[in-house]
Amino acid sequence: MTATAHRPVLVVDFGAQYAQLIARRVREAHVFSEIVPSTMTAADMAAKNPSAIVLSGGPSSVYAEGAPQLDVGVFDMGVPIFGICYGFQAMAQALGGDVARTGLSEFGGTTMTVTDPASALFAGTPSEQIVWMSHGDSVHRAPDGFTVTAVTEGAPVAAFEDGERRFAGVQFHPEVLHSQHGQAVLETFLHKIAGLEPSWTASNVIDEQVESIRAQVGDKLVICGLSGGVDSAVAAALVHRAVGDNLTCVFVDHGLLRKGEREQVENDYVAATGIRLKVVDASERFLAELDGVTDPEEKRKTIGRLFIRVFEDAAREVVEEAGSAGQDVEFLVQGTLYPDVVESGGGTGTANIKSHHNVGGLPDDLQFALVEPLRALFKDEVRAVGAELGLPAEMVWRHPFPGPGLAIRIVGAVSRDRLEILREADAIVRAEVSAAGLDRSIWQFPVVLLADVRSVGVQGDGRTYGHPIVLRPVSSEDAMTADWSRLPYELLAKISTRITNEVREVNRVVLDVTSKPPGTIEWE
């Protein structure tokens, strides 16, 4: 069951790098979507009561050994289906069409000609348009009942439709911006062919989640792990709207925070929301547990487990302070997002990229039932919900900051001295980016300390042997994919000069210019 009353459009993931992007584009059409693995049976898909199904692209040939397969029973479910690239070919093959190697592979921008003026899919778009292709095989013959509606030089069947069954498919990638009318084509399928109402909005998400939270929680006591970031802030505001003063936010100062964060949460968030806040200083406890830990996965899981133990202690104090004798805190609110679930191996049936502390790092003996009102949302959707709830802009647009804090921005063991080095460097970066007016044009700006790496430098006419700091500015829509931000050289020079002048333990500043994929946003 999804986290919303909306029936989902299921995006079937065949291993495409763009599966998450397809899900986002569906949501941009104001229709709720959910990613599922291609290994899911038709019965399990039917149990989700989908409003439509989109078959994603993928890197394989439909004829390759071990190529992802689709349960053909999907085509008998009576729901509209849209195939994209590999999904288009899998659809054609499953329904009796022919897929073959033509020797005319197409990659990148390609001119496509719409051959059927009566096409429902391409209504309102030009007869010739640039689309983004990435295929070797091609559909040679459409299945019975389908009309071929578009061709390219390398694809004799570039699109087809079966209006009676509300099936359609395209060889190109409508989800990428390089396809000139791709979003229009996708929206035509969703709104016109599938007949879905564009009702997935921030306002509806709030109404549905408030109702869902009330049904789950009732009149019980709730605590929320507030980090100061947008995710936990929005999650807490949603729950507060649902249950009022039955919610207490717990802010854990784990000693891994950036400069000034505790003060910001204690003053700004409480003033903006009126939510009851309890601050717990557990820095000594966290630093003791992390002593000597260098593996990033172990760091995340250690922090995740300890967070829960701290929350359990705080919950007992909340009960005592509230004078609620005999009533336990049964629920814990988390700002878990959809990308957290996907990257932790819980969204698509793919491999675990990294265990997010709030997904893969929770202890088995968790004493709370989780309330996760944002679990189905991407980051930009969370921001929209936050704005709709009336949270301050500086809170809604705050750069994402990981729950494990600076611990995963230190490559190597975590110590108080190393945290202080990174904290000062990070503060300089944030101040200069803000002064340059670039806060909103950068998605996230991790500043990383390579703690176990040193290099020779010269400072004050003397030899130094200091740490390098890595700057990792990235641009993204939802953190599923990202590119490095092209910052002005003058800004980079100013940041570098300030860090090496003001943080004496650092003698080198470097810039990470890796996209995601292949890299991740955080260095770990």
C-alpha positions in Angstrom: 0.0 0.0 0.0 1.3 3.4 -0.9 1.7 6.3 1.5 -1.1 8.2 -0.3 -4.7 7.7 -1.2 -3.9 8.1 -4.9 -3.7 5.0 -7.0 -0.1 4.8 -8.2 1.3 4.7 -11.7 3.8 1.9 -11.4 7.1 2.5 -13.1 8.6 -0.9 -13.8 12.4 -0.7 -13.5 14.3 -2.7 -16.1 17.6 -1.4 -14.8 17.4 1.9 -16.5 19.5 4.8 -15.3 16.4 7.0 -15.9 13.8 4.9 -14.0 13.7 7.4 -11.1 13.5 10.3 -13.6 10.5 8.7 -15.2 8.8 8.5 -11.8 9.6 12.2 -11.3 8.3 13.2 -14.7 5.0 11.4 -13.9 4.7 13.3 -10.7 5.5 16.6 -12.5 2.3 15.8 -14.4 0.6 15.8 -11.0 0.1 12.0 -11.0 1.4 9.8 -8.2 4.1 7.3 -9.2 5.9 4.4 -7.5 8.9 2.4 -8.8 8.7 -1.4 -8.8 11.2 -4.0 -10.0 10.7 -5.9 -13.3 10.7 -9.1 -11.2 7.5 -8.2 -9.5 4.6 -10.6 -10.5 1.4 -9.3 -12.2 -0.5 -10.4 -9.1 1.7 -8.3 -6.8 1.4 -5.3 -9.2 -2.4 -5.8 -9.3 -2.4 -5.8 -5.5 -1.1 -2.2 -5.6 -4.3 -1.2 -7.5 -2.3 0.8 -10.1 -4.0 3.4 -12.3 -1.5 2.8 -15.1 1.9 1.1 -15.7 5.0 2.6 -17.4 7.7 0.2 -18.6 11.1 1.8 -18.3 14.1 1.6 -20.5 17.1 -0.6 -19.7 20.6 -1.5 -20.9 19.9 -5.0 -22.1 18.8 -6.5 -25.4 15.5 -8.3 -25.1 17.3 -11.3 -26.7 20.3 -11.3 -24.3 20.7 -14.1 -21.9 19.5 -13.0 -18.5 17.7 -10.0 -19.9 15.0 -8.7 -17.5 11.7 -10.2 -18.2 8.1 -9.0 -17.5 5.3 -11.1 -16.2 3.1 -11.1 -19.4 0.0 -11.2 -17.1 0.6 -7.5 -16.7 -1.0 -7.0 -20.1 -4.2 -8.7 -18.9 -4.7 -6.4 -15.9 -7.0 -4.0 -17.8 -4.9 -0.9 -16.9 -3.2 1.5 -19.4 0.4 0.6 -20.2 3.1 2.8 -21.7 6.4 1.3 -22.9 9.7 3.3 -23.2 12.8 2.1 -25.0 13.6 -1.4 -23.6 10.1 -1.4 -22.1 8.7 -0.6 -25.6 10.5 -3.6 -27.1 9.6 -5.9 -24.2 6.0 -4.9 -24.7 6.2 -5.5 -28.5 7.8 -8.9 -28.0 5.4 -10.1 -25.3 2.3 -9.1 -27.4 3.5 -10.9 -30.6 5.4 -8.2 -32.4 9.0 -8.6 -33.9 12.1 -7.1 -32.4 15.3 -7.4 -34.4 18.8 -5.9 -34.9 18.6 -3.6 -37.9 22.3 -2.5 -38.0 21.1 1.0 -37.5 21.6 1.8 -33.9 20.6 5.3 -32.7 22.1 7.2 -29.8 21.4 10.8 -28.9 19.3 13.4 -30.7 17.4 11.9 -33.6 14.7 13.3 -35.9 11.4 11.4 -35.6 8.5 11.6 -38.0 4.9 11.2 -36.8 3.3 9.1 -39.6 -0.3 9.0 -38.3 -2.1 12.3 -38.1 -4.8 10.7 -35.9 -2.3 9.6 -33.3 -3.6 10.3 -29.8 -0.1 10.1 -28.3 1.4 12.9 -30.5 -1.7 15.1 -30.6 -0.6 18.8 -30.6 3.0 18.1 -31.3 4.9 18.6 -34.7 5.0 16.0 -37.4 8.8 16.1 -37.1 10.5 16.4 -33.7 13.9 15.8 -32.1 13.8 12.8 -29.7 16.5 11.2 -27.6 17.4 7.7 -28.6 19.5 5.0 -27.1 19.0 1.6 -28.7 20.5 -1.1 -30.8 17.6 -3.4 -31.4 14.4 -2.1 -33.0 10.8 -3.1 -33.2 10.3 -4.3 -36.8 6.6 -5.2 -36.7 4.0 -4.0 -34.2 1.8 -6.5 -32.5 -1.7 -7.1 -33.9 -4.1 -4.4 -32.9 -1.4 -1.7 -32.8 -1.1 1.2 -35.2 2.5 2.4 -36.0 2.4 6.2 -35.3 6.1 7.3 -35.8 9.3 6.3 -37.5 13.0 7.3 -37.6 15.8 6.3 -39.9 16.9 3.5 -37.6 13.6 2.5 -36.1 10.8 1.4 -38.6 8.5 1.3 -35.6 9.4 4.3 -33.3 6.0 4.4 -31.6 2.8 2.5 -31.6 -0.7 2.7 -30.1 -3.7 0.5 -29.3 -6.5 2.9 -28.4 -8.9 0.1 -27.5 -6.7 -1.3 -24.7 -5.1 2.1 -23.9 -1.6 0.7 -24.7 1.1 2.9 -26.2 4.9 2.8 -26.5 7.8 4.8 -27.8 11.4 3.8 -28.7 12.8 7.2 -27.5 13.2 8.6 -24.0 10.4 11.1 -23.3 11.6 11.7 -19.8 14.8 13.5 -20.8 14.8 17.1 -21.6 16.6 16.4 -24.9 13.3 15.0 -26.3 11.7 18.2 -27.4 8.1 17.2 -26.7 8.8 14.3 -24.3 6.9 15.7 -21.3 3.9 16.6 -23.5 3.8 13.0 -24.9 4.0 11.5 -21.4 1.3 13.8 -20.1 -0.9 13.0 -23.0 -0.6 9.3 -22.2 -1.3 9.9 -18.5 -4.1 12.5 -18.8 -5.8 11.6 -22.2 -5.1 8.0 -22.9 -5.1 6.7 -19.3 -7.6 9.3 -18.2 -5.9 10.2 -15.0 -6.7 13.4 -13.1 -3.7 15.7 -12.4 -4.5 15.8 -8.6 -1.1 15.0 -7.1 -0.3 18.4 -5.4 1.4 19.6 -2.3 -2.0 20.5 -0.8 -3.5 17.1 -1.4 -0.3 15.4 0.0 -0.8 17.4 3.2 -4.5 16.6 3.5 -3.9 12.9 2.9 -0.9 12.6 5.2 -2.7 14.5 8.1 -5.6 12.0 7.7 -3.2 9.0 7.6 -1.2 10.2 10.6 -4.3 10.7 12.7 -5.5 7.2 11.8 -2.1 5.7 12.7 -1.4 7.7 15.9 -4.7 8.5 17.4 -4.3 10.3 20.7 -0.9 8.6 21.5 2.3 10.5 22.2 4.8 11.0 19.4 8.4 12.1 19.2 10.3 13.3 16.1 14.0 13.2 15.5 14.6 16.8 14.4 17.9 17.5 12.7 17.3 21.0 11.6 17.2 19.9 7.9 14.2 20.4 5.6 13.1 16.7 5.7 12.7 16.4 9.5 11.3 19.9 9.7 8.6 19.3 7.2 7.8 15.8 8.7 7.4 17.4 12.1 5.2 20.2 10.8 3.0 17.6 9.1 2.7 15.5 12.2 2.1 18.6 14.4 -0.8 19.6 12.1 -2.3 16.1 12.7 -1.7 15.6 16.4 -0.9 19.0 17.9 0.8 19.0 21.3 1.0 15.2 21.4 4.2 15.7 19.4 7.5 16.5 21.0 10.5 17.1 18.8 13.8 15.8 20.0 16.9 17.5 18.7 20.0 15.4 19.4 23.3 17.3 19.5 25.5 14.4 18.5 28.6 16.5 18.3 28.6 16.0 14.5 26.8 19.2 13.6 27.9 22.1 11.5 28.8 25.4 13.2 25.8 27.2 14.6 23.2 24.5 13.9 22.1 23.8 17.4 21.4 27.5 18.0 19.5 27.7 14.7 17.2 24.8 15.6 16.6 25.9 19.2 15.7 29.5 18.2 14.4 29.6 14.6 12.4 26.4 14.3 10.6 26.7 17.6 9.7 30.3 16.8 8.4 29.4 13.3 6.3 26.4 14.3 5.5 26.6 18.0 6.4 22.9 18.3 7.6 21.6 21.7 11.3 20.9 21.5 13.6 18.9 23.8 17.3 19.2 23.2 19.6 16.3 24.2 23.4 16.7 24.3 24.7 13.3 23.5 28.0 14.4 21.8 30.2 12.5 24.3 28.2 9.3 23.8 28.4 9.5 20.0 32.1 10.3 19.8 32.9 7.5 22.1 30.9 5.0 20.0 32.6 6.3 16.8 36.1 6.2 18.2 38.3 4.4 15.7 35.5 3.6 13.2 36.6 4.3 9.7 34.2 2.2 7.5 31.4 4.5 6.2 28.7 1.8 6.4 29.7 1.1 10.0 29.6 4.8 10.8 26.1 5.1 9.4 24.8 2.1 11.2 26.5 3.0 14.5 25.0 6.5 14.4 21.6 5.1 13.4 21.5 2.6 16.3 22.7 5.2 18.8 20.1 7.7 17.6 17.4 5.2 18.4 18.8 4.5 21.9 19.0 8.2 22.6 15.4 8.6 21.4 14.3 5.8 23.7 15.9 7.6 26.7 14.3 10.9 25.6 10.9 9.3 25.2 10.9 8.3 28.9 11.8 11.8 29.8 9.0 13.2 27.6 6.4 11.1 29.4 7.7 12.2 32.8 7.8 15.9 31.8 4.3 15.7 30.3 2.9 14.1 33.4 1.5 11.3 31.4 1.9 8.5 33.9 1.3 5.1 32.4 1.4 6.3 28.8 4.4 5.4 26.7 5.6 7.2 23.5 4.8 4.6 20.9 5.7 6.5 17.7 8.8 8.0 16.2 8.6 10.4 13.3 11.4 10.3 10.7 12.0 12.5 7.6 12.7 9.5 5.4 12.4 10.3 1.6 11.9 8.1 -1.4 15.6 8.4 -2.6 16.6 7.1 0.9 14.5 4.1 0.4 15.7 3.5 -3.2 19.4 3.9 -2.4 19.0 1.6 0.6 17.8 -1.2 -1.7 14.1 -0.9 -0.7 12.6 0.8 -3.8 13.5 -1.0 -6.9 14.9 -4.4 -6.2 18.3 -3.2 -7.1 21.5 -3.3 -5.0 22.0 -1.4 -1.8 24.0 1.7 -2.7 24.4 2.9 0.9 22.4 2.3 4.1 20.7 5.6 5.1 20.8 5.9 8.9 17.0 6.1 8.9 16.4 3.1 6.6 19.3 0.6 6.7 20.8 1.6 10.1 17.8 1.0 12.4 18.2 -1.6 15.2 16.2 -4.8 15.1 14.7 -4.2 18.5 13.3 -0.8 17.7 10.7 0.1 20.4 8.8 2.6 18.3 6.4 2.3 15.4 7.7 4.6 12.6 5.7 7.5 11.2 7.2 8.5 7.9 4.9 11.0 6.1 7.5 11.9 3.4 8.6 8.3 2.5 6.9 8.6 -0.9 8.3 12.0 -1.8 11.3 13.4 -3.6 13.2 16.4 -2.1 11.6 19.0 -4.4 8.2 17.7 -3.4 9.1 18.0 0.3 10.1 21.6 -0.3 6.7 22.3 -2.0 4.9 20.7 1.0 7.0 22.7 3.4 6.2 26.0 1.6 2.5 25.0 1.6 2.7 24.4 5.4 4.0 27.9 5.8 7.6 27.1 6.9 10.1 30.0 6.5 11.9 30.1 3.1 15.4 29.8 4.7 14.2 26.5 6.3 12.5 25.1 3.2 15.5 25.9 0.9 18.2 24.8 3.3 20.8 22.6 1.6 20.4 18.9 2.4 22.5 17.7 5.3 22.9 14.0 6.1 21.5 12.7 9.4 24.9 11.2 10.4 26.3 14.8 10.1 30.0 15.6 9.6 30.9 12.0 10.5 30.4 10.9 6.9 32.2 13.9 5.6 35.4 12.9 7.3 37.1 10.1 5.3 38.8 8.2 8.1 38.2 8.1 11.9 36.1 10.7 13.6 37.6 12.8 16.4 36.9 16.0 18.1 39.9 17.7 16.5 39.0 16.5 13.0 35.4 17.7 13.5 36.6 21.1 14.5 38.8 21.4 11.4 35.9 20.4 9.1 33.4 22.6 11.0 35.5 25.7 10.4 36.1 24.9 6.7 32.4 24.2 6.1 31.4 27.5 7.8 33.7 29.4 5.4 32.2 27.7 2.4 28.6 28.3 3.5 29.3 32.0 4.2 30.9 32.6 0.8 28.3 30.8 -1.2 25.6 32.7 0.6 27.4 36.0 0.0 27.7 35.2 -3.7 23.9 34.6 -3.8 24.3 31.0 -5.0 22.4 29.2 -2.3 19.5 28.2 -4.4 21.4 27.4 -7.6 23.4 24.7 -5.7 21.6 21.6 -4.5 24.1 20.5 -1.9 27.7 21.4 -1.0 29.5 18.8 1.0 32.8 19.9 2.4 35.0 16.8 3.0 38.1 16.3 5.1 40.5 13.6 4.0 41.6 12.9 7.5 44.1 10.1 6.8 45.7 11.9 3.8 48.3 14.6 4.2 50.3 16.6 1.7 53.3 18.9 1.8 52.6 22.6 1.6 54.2 26.0 2.3 52.7 28.4 4.7 54.5 31.4 6.3 57.7 30.5 4.4 57.8 27.2 6.2 57.1 23.6 5.2 53.7 22.2 6.3 52.2 18.7 6.2 48.5 19.3 6.3 45.1 17.9 5.4 43.3 18.4 2.1 39.8 19.7 2.0 37.5 18.6 -0.9 34.8 20.9 -2.2 31.8 19.0 -3.6 29.2 21.4 -5.0 26.5 19.6 -6.9 23.3 20.5 -8.9 20.4 18.2 -8.9 16.6 18.0 -8.8 16.1 15.1 -6.4 19.5 13.6 -5.5 19.0 10.5 -7.6 21.3 12.0 -10.3 23.6 15.0 -9.9 26.2 17.0 -11.7 29.0 19.1 -10.2 28.2 22.8 -10.0 30.2 25.1 -12.2 31.1 27.8 -9.7 32.8 31.1 -10.6 36.6 30.8 -10.4 36.7 33.9 -8.3 34.4 32.3 -5.7 36.5 29.1 -5.6 39.7 31.1 -5.2 38.2 33.1 -2.3 37.0 29.9 -0.6 40.4 28.3 -1.0 42.3 31.3 0.3 40.1 31.7 3.3 40.3 28.0 4.3 44.1 27.8 4.0 44.5 31.1 5.8 42.0 30.6 8.6 42.1 26.8 9.2 45.8 26.2 9.9 45.6 22.4 9.7 44.6 22.6 6.0 47.1 23.4 3.3 45.3 22.2 0.2 41.8 22.7 -1.3 40.6 20.6 -4.2 37.4 20.4 -6.3 35.4 17.2 -7.0 34.1 17.3 -10.6 32.4 13.9 -10.6 28.8 13.5 -11.6 26.3 11.0 -10.0 26.5 8.4 -11.4 29.2 7.2 -11.2 29.9 8.9 -7.9 27.6 9.6 -5.0 27.0 13.1 -3.6 28.6 12.4 -0.2 32.1 11.0 -0.2 31.6 8.9 2.9 
